[in-house]
């Protein structure tokens, strides 16, 4: 006699038709993995569709201490601050030029009116040092294996196609600020094309970042939820586009404004933080640690109370993410002096551990004028819901370089989040 067999649903791909499929994450064209071993050497590997076929893995042991590479990266960031942001024009006697601003490359985002020879000299030095970090410090030990690896990587990076690159490493280098070697065929206006941030989309990941399960992301909201976490004491004269950013965040969205540490940390601890974009416009400084390791980034809102990685981690009481909607975090902090050994990614790592889909922030002490311009351009494009964070960051780096001759867009780095996009419900 036929009977009904017992059934049990052990997997529900449709989520009971209550959730839309999460946005797909595409494989990167190139993955560059750098694994540090006991502060003694680095093992480098690369793979992906953009890498030419080989009978063996593209891998090499680099005879360079990880600490030396990290120190060289700190030196490159210091160079950008000293040679570009803090540049002061002087005459042949070393006296400041009276008819120019004291810090012309920090005061105006549009650098097209600056003296061409002076401007070119600065860019050439940034590019030269960016190439040296990649080819001299990291890939410069000169062995046959290293040369072969370096040649293949150079061919991949110097191609005409824009690649989607993931750097999987706990050595957090400012990859968009690194450069290809100078080509004798380059013309005087080709210097920007040497920067990796001009040529490619790049995200940096690391082994301590959790894998963000694509099928665990929450469904899109009918109206995007965003937040402005800021210090109202920044730019009280209204010289920057900070007010325009605030207006953009509040247009056709549910906008949350926070100016106090308690408001932000209570939101983290509430378990109901449903934002898709979190923007920070605030002050930052660096706190030295008890073990005398790299200083850690601390940000402050209007109450000037410290918010750091521990503040975020302390609100997480289970394995569930604090940030259910995997928001992209734009961390536009005005650093109060950036030490060369500062650990810029520590707070960003805590936010990603808490559930952020990615963190975008500057690798140097960014001038307020440019930071606000960048934020306005990024926020308006991201809220459109059509482009990913990687596409926008790459597009803006090129835009500011091509339109304003300004390389500061290369100083913004994505930690995860290359595929992050503001999901919208289509009707």
ABEGO torsion letter per residue (X at the ends): XBBBBBBBBABBAAGGGABBBBBBBBBBABBBBBBBBGGABBBBBBBEAABBBBABBBBBBBBBBAAAAAAAAAAAAAAAAAAAAABBBBBAAGBBBAABBABAAAABABAAABBAAAAAAAAAAAAAAAAAAAAAAAAAAGBAAAAAAAAAAAAAAABABBBBBBBBBABBBBAAABBBBBBAABBAAAAAAABAAAABBBBBBBAABBBBBAAABBBBBABBBBBBBBBAABGAAGABAAAAAAAAAABGBBBBBBABAAAAAAAAAAGABABABBBBBBBBBBBBBAAGBBBBBBBBBAAGBBBBAAAAAAABABABBABAAGBBBBBBBBBBEBBAABBAAAAAAAAAAAGBAEBBBBABBBBAAAAAAAAAAAAAAAAAGABBAAAAAAAAAAAAAAAAGBAAAAABBBBEGAABBBBBBBX
